[in-house]
Amino acid sequence: MHDPAEPADVPPEPTDTGDYEDAFEAVTRVIGWYRERILKETRATEPAPDFWYD
């Protein structure tokens, strides 16, 4: 019988968090890269035509 304290639709907690931590670090780095680029562009006096590619 199903225990109401543990809903059936909730996946179990991962036992190995190494992949999660690697993914979290990669996403954090990408977000940081975008934040730098956006900050650089917002502080520029003129828009850079090659903003995303230089």
N, C-alpha and C positions, 0 to 999 in steps of 0.2 A: 504494500500500500504506500501511497505517496505521502511524504512528510510535509505538512504545510510550512514548516520552518525553512525548507529548502525547495523553492519553486522548481518545477521540472524544466521550464524554458530558460533557465540561467545556466550558461556553460560553466564547467568546472574551472577553478583557478589553474593557471599554467604552472607546471612543476619546474620548467626550465625557463628562466626569464632572460637568458642571454640574448636571444633573438629580439625580444621586446626592447631591451636596453640598447641594442645596436640600432634598431629602427628609430627609437626615440632620439638618440644622438644624431642620426642622419637627418631627421626631420628638423631638429633644433638648428643644425648647421644651415640647412636650406632656408629656414625662416630668417636666420641671422644674415645670410647673404642678401636676401630680398630686402630686409630692413635697411642694410647699408646702402644698397642701390637706390631705394626710395628716398632715403635721407639725403644722399648725394644729389639726386635730381631735384628734390624740393628746395635745396639750398642754392642751386645753380641759378645764375642770373638769366640764362637762356636755356631752353630745352636742348638736350643733346640728341641729335638725330640717331645716333647709334647707342642710345641709352642702355639697352639690354645686352648689347653685344660687345662692348669694349672691354 
